[in-house]
Amino acid sequence: MSVKHFTNSAEFDSAIQTAPVAMVDFWATWCGPCKMLAPTIEKIGESYGGKALIAKVDVDQCQDLAARFGIMSIPTVVFFQNGKEVGRRVGVQPPAAFTGALDQLL
């Protein structure tokens, strides 16, 4: 399973509520650090497919979601468990920062 790209809040809400564990990357196309993090998110999507929902939200397309979750800097990766936010990482970090957080939730 690859990375899911959300384009509206209804789709996001439905998926987050039904996924036991989710990791969502809030990003933008013009963001240099977001581009640096993208390959890491893709690899995590490949290796955690079926175990966790790995997704991306373009903050320019879904400004309501960015506002709801208080995204002030991008990239921001938010972790959800049973529909509730349980953690976040801001900025480019090594893959282990994200996989370690996912492993704790699984």
GUTOR-286525 format. One record per atom (N, C-alpha, C): x, y, z; residue number from 0. Coordinates in steps of 0.001 Angstrom, whole numbers. Example, Ala and Ser with C-alpha at 12.3 -4.5 7.8 and 13.67 -1.06 7.14 Angstrom:
# GUTOR-286525
pt x = 13190	y = -5690	z = 7800	k = 0
pt x = 12300	y = -4500	z = 7800	k = 0
pt x = 13200	y = -3300	z = 7800	k = 0
pt x = 12850	y = -2250	z = 7080	k = 1
pt x = 13670	y = -1060	z = 7140	k = 1
pt x = 12900	y = 30	z = 7870	k = 1
***
This chain:
# GUTOR-286525
pt x = 845	y = -1184	z = 0	k = 0
pt x = 0	y = 0	z = 0	k = 0
pt x = 885	y = 1239	z = 0	k = 0
pt x = 470	y = 2212	z = -763	k = 1
pt x = 1279	y = 3423	z = -845	k = 1
pt x = 691	y = 4521	z = 30	k = 1
pt x = 1193	y = 5700	z = -170	k = 2
pt x = 750	y = 6849	z = 619	k = 2
pt x = -564	y = 7384	z = 55	k = 2
pt x = -1512	y = 7636	z = 932	k = 3
pt x = -2820	y = 8184	z = 558	k = 3
pt x = -2731	y = 9703	z = 555	k = 3
pt x = -3219	y = 10327	z = -505	k = 4
pt x = -3233	y = 11788	z = -593	k = 4
pt x = -4662	y = 12280	z = -382	k = 4
pt x = -4879	y = 13010	z = 703	k = 5
pt x = -6212	y = 13544	z = 989	k = 5
pt x = -6388	y = 14897	z = 308	k = 5
pt x = -7568	y = 15104	z = -267	k = 6
pt x = -7847	y = 16360	z = -955	k = 6
pt x = -9024	y = 17111	z = -337	k = 6
pt x = -9676	y = 16509	z = 672	k = 7
pt x = -10760	y = 17220	z = 1357	k = 7
pt x = -10910	y = 16673	z = 2776	k = 7
pt x = -11549	y = 17466	z = 3616	k = 8
pt x = -11645	y = 17110	z = 5026	k = 8
pt x = -12587	y = 15937	z = 5284	k = 8
pt x = -13625	y = 15777	z = 4467	k = 9
pt x = -14553	y = 14656	z = 4675	k = 9
pt x = -13840	y = 13322	z = 4453	k = 9
pt x = -13053	y = 13244	z = 3408	k = 10
pt x = -12281	y = 12028	z = 3110	k = 10
pt x = -11269	y = 11766	z = 4231	k = 10
pt x = -10606	y = 12817	z = 4675	k = 11
pt x = -9628	y = 12724	z = 5760	k = 11
pt x = -10300	y = 12195	z = 7030	k = 11
pt x = -11402	y = 12829	z = 7430	k = 12
pt x = -12090	y = 12451	z = 8670	k = 12
pt x = -12521	y = 10990	z = 8643	k = 12
pt x = -13074	y = 10549	z = 7528	k = 13
pt x = -13534	y = 9170	z = 7399	k = 13
pt x = -12379	y = 8178	z = 7559	k = 13
pt x = -11275	y = 8455	z = 6879	k = 14
pt x = -10129	y = 7543	z = 6924	k = 14
pt x = -9469	y = 7529	z = 8299	k = 14
pt x = -9307	y = 8691	z = 8917	k = 15
pt x = -8647	y = 8770	z = 10222	k = 15
pt x = -9485	y = 8072	z = 11294	k = 15
pt x = -10796	y = 8206	z = 11217	k = 16
pt x = -11672	y = 7577	z = 12208	k = 16
pt x = -11667	y = 6050	z = 12099	k = 16
pt x = -11446	y = 5523	z = 10906	k = 17
pt x = -11494	y = 4067	z = 10720	k = 17
pt x = -10126	y = 3398	z = 10830	k = 17
pt x = -9049	y = 4178	z = 10743	k = 18
pt x = -7701	y = 3596	z = 10829	k = 18
pt x = -7275	y = 3504	z = 12290	k = 18
pt x = -6865	y = 2312	z = 12742	k = 19
pt x = -6386	y = 2198	z = 14127	k = 19
pt x = -5169	y = 3084	z = 14388	k = 19
pt x = -4274	y = 3173	z = 13395	k = 20
pt x = -3067	y = 3999	z = 13504	k = 20
pt x = -2872	y = 4728	z = 12172	k = 20
pt x = -2554	y = 6015	z = 12257	k = 21
pt x = -2309	y = 6798	z = 11044	k = 21
pt x = -1166	y = 7776	z = 11268	k = 21
pt x = -444	y = 8046	z = 10186	k = 22
pt x = 621	y = 9046	z = 10178	k = 22
pt x = 338	y = 9955	z = 8989	k = 22
pt x = 163	y = 11253	z = 9256	k = 23
pt x = -209	y = 12189	z = 8202	k = 23
pt x = 836	y = 13295	z = 8100	k = 23
pt x = 1375	y = 13442	z = 6891	k = 24
pt x = 2365	y = 14475	z = 6588	k = 24
pt x = 1634	y = 15700	z = 6045	k = 24
pt x = 1680	y = 16819	z = 6775	k = 25
pt x = 1139	y = 18088	z = 6295	k = 25
pt x = 2274	y = 18807	z = 5581	k = 25
pt x = 2067	y = 19122	z = 4293	k = 26
pt x = 3142	y = 19610	z = 3439	k = 26
pt x = 2596	y = 20600	z = 2409	k = 26
pt x = 3475	y = 21144	z = 1556	k = 27
pt x = 3086	y = 21999	z = 435	k = 27
pt x = 4076	y = 21788	z = -708	k = 27
pt x = 3599	y = 21998	z = -1924	k = 28
pt x = 4437	y = 21764	z = -3102	k = 28
pt x = 5627	y = 22709	z = -3175	k = 28
pt x = 5521	y = 23911	z = -2623	k = 29
pt x = 6575	y = 24916	z = -2697	k = 29
pt x = 7603	y = 24800	z = -1567	k = 29
pt x = 7394	y = 23865	z = -647	k = 30
pt x = 8212	y = 23740	z = 561	k = 30
pt x = 9439	y = 22842	z = 319	k = 30
pt x = 10624	y = 23437	z = 402	k = 31
pt x = 11861	y = 22676	z = 201	k = 31
pt x = 12047	y = 21538	z = 1186	k = 31
pt x = 11913	y = 21788	z = 2499	k = 32
pt x = 12042	y = 20699	z = 3458	k = 32
pt x = 11005	y = 19579	z = 3239	k = 32
pt x = 9803	y = 19957	z = 2783	k = 33
pt x = 8776	y = 18947	z = 2491	k = 33
pt x = 9248	y = 18022	z = 1376	k = 33
pt x = 9904	y = 18607	z = 367	k = 34
pt x = 10429	y = 17802	z = -747	k = 34
pt x = 11532	y = 16868	z = -254	k = 34
pt x = 12308	y = 17337	z = 711	k = 35
pt x = 13367	y = 16499	z = 1279	k = 35
pt x = 12778	y = 15314	z = 2050	k = 35
pt x = 11652	y = 15537	z = 2714	k = 36
pt x = 11028	y = 14495	z = 3531	k = 36
pt x = 10206	y = 13510	z = 2704	k = 36
pt x = 9761	y = 13911	z = 1523	k = 37
pt x = 8858	y = 13097	z = 707	k = 37
pt x = 9347	y = 11662	z = 465	k = 37
pt x = 10603	y = 11435	z = 109	k = 38
pt x = 11038	y = 10039	z = -114	k = 38
pt x = 10937	y = 9177	z = 1150	k = 38
pt x = 11186	y = 9780	z = 2302	k = 39
pt x = 11061	y = 9050	z = 3568	k = 39
pt x = 9608	y = 8633	z = 3792	k = 39
pt x = 8680	y = 9556	z = 3556	k = 40
pt x = 7258	y = 9251	z = 3732	k = 40
pt x = 6840	y = 8145	z = 2772	k = 40
pt x = 7311	y = 8206	z = 1530	k = 41
pt x = 6979	y = 7174	z = 536	k = 41
pt x = 7492	y = 5797	z = 979	k = 41
pt x = 8726	y = 5741	z = 1463	k = 42
pt x = 9292	y = 4462	z = 1916	k = 42
pt x = 8520	y = 3909	z = 3107	k = 42
pt x = 8131	y = 4780	z = 4026	k = 43
pt x = 7341	y = 4340	z = 5183	k = 43
pt x = 5995	y = 3823	z = 4698	k = 43
pt x = 5407	y = 4494	z = 3711	k = 44
pt x = 4142	y = 4040	z = 3138	k = 44
pt x = 4236	y = 2646	z = 2563	k = 44
pt x = 5352	y = 2347	z = 1922	k = 45
pt x = 5560	y = 1015	z = 1346	k = 45
pt x = 5756	y = -32	z = 2434	k = 45
pt x = 6538	y = 287	z = 3447	k = 46
pt x = 6854	y = -725	z = 4456	k = 46
pt x = 5781	y = -889	z = 5529	k = 46
pt x = 4948	y = 136	z = 5753	k = 47
pt x = 3904	y = 36	z = 6775	k = 47
pt x = 2511	y = -161	z = 6183	k = 47
pt x = 2436	y = -338	z = 4870	k = 48
pt x = 1149	y = -559	z = 4223	k = 48
pt x = 447	y = -1768	z = 4823	k = 48
pt x = -816	y = -1620	z = 5145	k = 49
pt x = -1568	y = -2700	z = 5763	k = 49
pt x = -1498	y = -2677	z = 7282	k = 49
pt x = -462	y = -2046	z = 7839	k = 50
pt x = -332	y = -1949	z = 9297	k = 50
pt x = -820	y = -604	z = 9811	k = 50
pt x = -599	y = 449	z = 9021	k = 51
pt x = -979	y = 1807	z = 9418	k = 51
pt x = -1331	y = 2604	z = 8169	k = 51
pt x = -2189	y = 3588	z = 8336	k = 52
pt x = -2505	y = 4507	z = 7256	k = 52
pt x = -1404	y = 5559	z = 7196	k = 52
pt x = -756	y = 5663	z = 6050	k = 53
pt x = 269	y = 6680	z = 5836	k = 53
pt x = -302	y = 7630	z = 4792	k = 53
pt x = -372	y = 8916	z = 5137	k = 54
pt x = -1063	y = 9859	z = 4266	k = 54
pt x = -372	y = 11204	z = 4221	k = 54
pt x = -794	y = 12007	z = 3227	k = 55
pt x = -289	y = 13361	z = 3060	k = 55
pt x = -1468	y = 14312	z = 2875	k = 55
pt x = -1309	y = 15529	z = 3392	k = 56
pt x = -2295	y = 16587	z = 3219	k = 56
pt x = -1552	y = 17833	z = 2744	k = 56
pt x = -1914	y = 18320	z = 1561	k = 57
pt x = -1352	y = 19560	z = 1033	k = 57
pt x = -2059	y = 20714	z = 1759	k = 57
pt x = -1309	y = 21492	z = 2527	k = 58
pt x = -1914	y = 22546	z = 3342	k = 58
pt x = -2523	y = 23661	z = 2500	k = 58
pt x = -2093	y = 23792	z = 1254	k = 59
pt x = -2695	y = 24796	z = 375	k = 59
pt x = -4050	y = 24326	z = -151	k = 59
pt x = -4197	y = 23033	z = -385	k = 60
pt x = -5468	y = 22473	z = -860	k = 60
pt x = -6462	y = 22289	z = 278	k = 60
pt x = -5979	y = 21986	z = 1461	k = 61
pt x = -6848	y = 21683	z = 2612	k = 61
pt x = -6521	y = 22623	z = 3769	k = 61
pt x = -6749	y = 23897	z = 3551	k = 62
pt x = -6428	y = 24891	z = 4573	k = 62
pt x = -7242	y = 24685	z = 5847	k = 62
pt x = -8454	y = 24140	z = 5712	k = 63
pt x = -9280	y = 23885	z = 6893	k = 63
pt x = -8653	y = 22844	z = 7803	k = 63
pt x = -8053	y = 21806	z = 7210	k = 64
pt x = -7387	y = 20781	z = 8024	k = 64
pt x = -6138	y = 21348	z = 8694	k = 64
pt x = -5381	y = 22138	z = 7944	k = 65
pt x = -4178	y = 22749	z = 8517	k = 65
pt x = -4555	y = 23636	z = 9709	k = 65
pt x = -5631	y = 24381	z = 9572	k = 66
pt x = -6077	y = 25248	z = 10663	k = 66
pt x = -6589	y = 24423	z = 11840	k = 66
pt x = -7366	y = 23375	z = 11557	k = 67
pt x = -7931	y = 22550	z = 12629	k = 67
pt x = -6845	y = 21935	z = 13495	k = 67
pt x = -5732	y = 21517	z = 12869	k = 68
pt x = -4662	y = 20864	z = 13622	k = 68
pt x = -3540	y = 21831	z = 14013	k = 68
pt x = -3747	y = 23114	z = 13783	k = 69
pt x = -2779	y = 24113	z = 14223	k = 69
pt x = -1421	y = 23964	z = 13569	k = 69
pt x = -1410	y = 23643	z = 12286	k = 70
pt x = -146	y = 23470	z = 11569	k = 70
pt x = 445	y = 24847	z = 11307	k = 70
pt x = 1540	y = 25147	z = 11977	k = 71
pt x = 2185	y = 26455	z = 11848	k = 71
pt x = 3468	y = 26377	z = 11027	k = 71
pt x = 4088	y = 25207	z = 10983	k = 72
pt x = 5311	y = 24987	z = 10220	k = 72
pt x = 5147	y = 23699	z = 9439	k = 72
pt x = 5741	y = 23660	z = 8255	k = 73
pt x = 5709	y = 22425	z = 7480	k = 73
pt x = 7132	y = 22067	z = 7096	k = 73
pt x = 7408	y = 20787	z = 6963	k = 74
pt x = 6482	y = 19675	z = 7164	k = 74
pt x = 6194	y = 19410	z = 8645	k = 74
pt x = 4956	y = 19040	z = 8913	k = 75
pt x = 4551	y = 18555	z = 10227	k = 75
pt x = 3899	y = 17203	z = 10017	k = 75
pt x = 4380	y = 16197	z = 10715	k = 76
pt x = 3820	y = 14850	z = 10630	k = 76
pt x = 3054	y = 14585	z = 11922	k = 76
pt x = 1761	y = 14286	z = 11770	k = 77
pt x = 887	y = 14073	z = 12924	k = 77
pt x = 528	y = 12586	z = 12992	k = 77
pt x = 604	y = 12028	z = 14201	k = 78
pt x = 277	y = 10619	z = 14436	k = 78
pt x = -1091	y = 10530	z = 15107	k = 78
pt x = -1907	y = 9594	z = 14633	k = 79
pt x = -3241	y = 9379	z = 15173	k = 79
pt x = -3395	y = 7935	z = 15620	k = 79
pt x = -4122	y = 7745	z = 16699	k = 80
pt x = -4488	y = 6402	z = 17141	k = 80
pt x = -5971	y = 6449	z = 17474	k = 80
pt x = -6741	y = 5561	z = 16823	k = 81
pt x = -8196	y = 5512	z = 17009	k = 81
pt x = -8844	y = 6880	z = 16813	k = 81
pt x = -8383	y = 7617	z = 15800	k = 82
pt x = -8987	y = 8888	z = 15441	k = 82
pt x = -8534	y = 10096	z = 16236	k = 82
pt x = -7648	y = 9901	z = 17217	k = 83
pt x = -7197	y = 11011	z = 18054	k = 83
pt x = -5703	y = 11265	z = 17846	k = 83
pt x = -5334	y = 12539	z = 17840	k = 84
pt x = -3919	y = 12874	z = 17713	k = 84
pt x = -3174	y = 12424	z = 18961	k = 84
pt x = -2063	y = 11714	z = 18745	k = 85
pt x = -1271	y = 11216	z = 19871	k = 85
pt x = 178	y = 11688	z = 19815	k = 85
pt x = 526	y = 12436	z = 18768	k = 86
pt x = 1887	y = 12939	z = 18682	k = 86
pt x = 2139	y = 13633	z = 17368	k = 86
pt x = 3260	y = 14346	z = 17308	k = 87
pt x = 3642	y = 15005	z = 16061	k = 87
pt x = 5133	y = 15252	z = 16031	k = 87
pt x = 5648	y = 15359	z = 14838	k = 88
pt x = 7051	y = 15685	z = 14594	k = 88
pt x = 7055	y = 16852	z = 13605	k = 88
pt x = 7844	y = 17883	z = 13890	k = 89
pt x = 7913	y = 19054	z = 13022	k = 89
pt x = 9289	y = 19116	z = 12382	k = 89
pt x = 9317	y = 19317	z = 11065	k = 90
pt x = 10574	y = 19448	z = 10335	k = 90
pt x = 11072	y = 18129	z = 9796	k = 90
pt x = 12155	y = 18221	z = 9052	k = 91
pt x = 12781	y = 17030	z = 8479	k = 91
pt x = 13539	y = 16313	z = 9590	k = 91
pt x = 13240	y = 15037	z = 9735	k = 92
pt x = 13899	y = 14216	z = 10746	k = 92
pt x = 14291	y = 12890	z = 10110	k = 92
pt x = 15166	y = 12129	z = 10736	k = 93
pt x = 15554	y = 10845	z = 10171	k = 93
pt x = 14368	y = 9876	z = 10165	k = 93
pt x = 14375	y = 8910	z = 9261	k = 94
pt x = 13273	y = 7950	z = 9173	k = 94
pt x = 12928	y = 7295	z = 10502	k = 94
pt x = 13937	y = 7017	z = 11331	k = 95
pt x = 13698	y = 6340	z = 12613	k = 95
pt x = 12809	y = 7158	z = 13548	k = 95
pt x = 12795	y = 8475	z = 13400	k = 96
pt x = 11929	y = 9306	z = 14241	k = 96
pt x = 10463	y = 9003	z = 13953	k = 96
pt x = 10159	y = 8709	z = 12698	k = 97
pt x = 8784	y = 8421	z = 12292	k = 97
pt x = 8427	y = 6953	z = 12508	k = 97
pt x = 9341	y = 6064	z = 12123	k = 98
pt x = 9046	y = 4634	z = 12284	k = 98
pt x = 9005	y = 4251	z = 13767	k = 98
pt x = 9837	y = 4899	z = 14575	k = 99
pt x = 9814	y = 4620	z = 16012	k = 99
pt x = 8481	y = 5008	z = 16633	k = 99
pt x = 7963	y = 6159	z = 16230	k = 100
pt x = 6653	y = 6597	z = 16737	k = 100
pt x = 5553	y = 5642	z = 16277	k = 100
pt x = 5623	y = 5218	z = 15009	k = 101
pt x = 4621	y = 4263	z = 14504	k = 101
pt x = 4710	y = 2936	z = 15255	k = 101
pt x = 5923	y = 2445	z = 15445	k = 102
pt x = 6097	y = 1150	z = 16131	k = 102
pt x = 5526	y = 1175	z = 17542	k = 102
pt x = 5627	y = 2318	z = 18221	k = 103
pt x = 5073	y = 2423	z = 19573	k = 103
pt x = 3544	y = 2339	z = 19560	k = 103
pt x = 2930	y = 2767	z = 18471	k = 104
pt x = 1474	y = 2768	z = 18364	k = 104
pt x = 914	y = 1448	z = 17874	k = 104
pt x = 1740	y = 672	z = 17194	k = 105
pt x = 1264	y = -599	z = 16619	k = 105
pt x = 1288	y = -1735	z = 17632	k = 105
***
